[in-house]
């Protein structure tokens, strides 16, 4: 079973991701802030990370930079899911090493699952 770490501070959205992704056959772990995501990723070692950018304690940009600078974690694909839609934000996320970037309000959960499957394949 493929493992996904969802870093999302919005509890409702995090739970929606968990329900939909679990139903699609993924094992899901939720982090509510960037620091918690970094703590979890080291032991959970997910196949992919769904990363929000605007989170408390440590934002997604900082967490992404840390991930990509860690030799043990840098190859984990990161799919940014954010409401930050400015070109500067998307460019920054992609330059930091994200595999893809999407605006939360623009995509359905089914489309997100399709993107995840295209990045890591299915089990």
Secondary structure, DSSP 8 states (H G I E B T S, - for coil): --EEEEE-S-HHHHHHHHHHHHHTT-EEEEESSHHHHHHHHHHH--SEEEE-SS-SSS-HHHHHHHHHT-TTTTTSEEEEEES--SHHHHHHHHHTT-SEEEEGGGS-HHHHHHHHHHHH---
